[in-house]
C-alpha cells in the first residue's frame, strides 16, 4: 500500500472516533474495542471504503460491533467492562482494513 493511501485511511478512521486522538493508532488497533466504532459509524466506514477505494466489504457489521442504541452513554461503561472480559465480537483491526483496501475486499 502506498503511504498516501495508508495515511488517508488511518486519518479518516481516527477522525471518526472520539478515541482516535487519545490513543496511538497502529495496525493492531481494533476498530471496535480500541476506537469504539460501531453501529452507524462502522457502517459509514464501510460505505467510505467502498466509495473512496472500491473495496467490497460484504460483511455482517453486527459480527464486529453492536448496533446503535437509543441511549448508549447510559450503558457504555458496564458494556465495555463486560465486553473486555468476554470479547463477543470478531476482531477488526486497522491492518485488516488496510489489507482490504489493497485487496479490494476483506481478506477471509
C-alpha positions in Angstrom: 0.0 0.0 0.0 1.3 3.4 -0.8 2.0 5.8 2.0 -0.6 8.3 1.0 -3.5 5.8 0.9 -2.4 4.4 4.2 -2.3 7.9 5.7 -5.7 8.8 4.3 -7.4 5.6 5.7 -5.8 6.0 9.2 -6.6 9.7 9.3 -10.2 9.1 8.3 -10.7 6.3 10.9 -9.1 8.5 13.6 -11.3 11.4 12.8 -14.4 9.1 13.1 -13.5 8.1 16.6 -13.6 10.2 19.8 -10.7 8.0 21.0 -8.6 8.4 17.9 -6.7 11.3 19.3 -6.3 9.8 22.7 -4.5 6.5 21.8 -1.8 5.7 19.3 -3.4 4.2 16.2 -1.3 1.3 14.8 -2.0 -1.7 12.7 -3.0 -3.6 15.8 -5.6 -1.0 16.9 -9.0 -2.6 16.9 -11.9 -0.7 15.3 -14.4 -1.6 17.9 -12.5 -2.5 21.1 -10.0 0.3 20.9 -11.6 3.1 18.9 -15.2 2.2 19.8 -16.6 2.5 16.3 -19.8 0.5 16.0 -23.3 0.8 14.6 -23.8 3.7 12.2 -20.1 4.7 12.5 -19.0 1.3 11.4 -21.5 1.4 8.5 -20.2 4.8 7.5 -16.6 3.5 7.5 -17.7 0.6 5.2 -19.5 3.0 2.8 -16.5 5.3 2.7 -14.1 2.5 1.9 -16.5 1.3 -0.9 -16.8 4.8 -2.5 -13.3 6.0 -1.9 -11.3 2.8 -2.8 -13.9 0.5 -4.4 -13.5 -2.0 -1.6 -16.3 -4.6 -1.5 -17.0 -5.4 2.2 -19.8 -7.8 2.2 -19.8 -8.4 6.0 -22.3 -8.6 8.7 -21.4 -5.5 10.8 -23.0 -7.0 13.9 -20.2 -9.5 13.9 -17.7 -6.7 14.5 -19.6 -4.5 17.0 -23.0 -3.8 18.5 -25.8 -1.9 16.7 -26.8 1.6 17.7 -28.8 2.0 20.9 -31.1 4.8 21.9 -29.0 5.8 25.0 -25.6 4.2 24.6 -23.9 6.5 27.1 -26.1 5.1 29.9 -24.8 1.6 29.4 -21.4 2.2 27.9 -19.2 1.6 31.0 -20.9 -1.6 32.1 -21.0 -2.8 28.5 -17.3 -2.0 28.0 -16.3 -3.8 31.1 -18.4 -6.9 30.3 -17.1 -7.0 26.7 -13.5 -6.7 27.7 -14.0 -9.8 29.7 -16.0 -11.8 27.1 -15.0 -10.2 23.7 -18.2 -11.3 21.9 -17.3 -9.5 18.6 -14.8 -10.5 15.9 -11.6 -8.5 15.8 -11.4 -5.9 13.0 -8.0 -4.2 13.1 -6.6 -1.2 11.2 -4.3 -3.7 9.5 -7.4 -5.7 8.3 -8.9 -2.5 6.8 -5.6 -1.6 5.1 -5.3 -5.1 3.7 -8.9 -4.9 2.4 -8.0 -1.6 0.6 -5.1 -3.3 -1.0 -7.0 -6.5 -2.0 -10.3 -4.7 -2.9 -12.2 -6.9 -0.4 -11.9 -8.0 3.2 -9.5 -11.0 3.3 -11.1 -14.1 4.7 
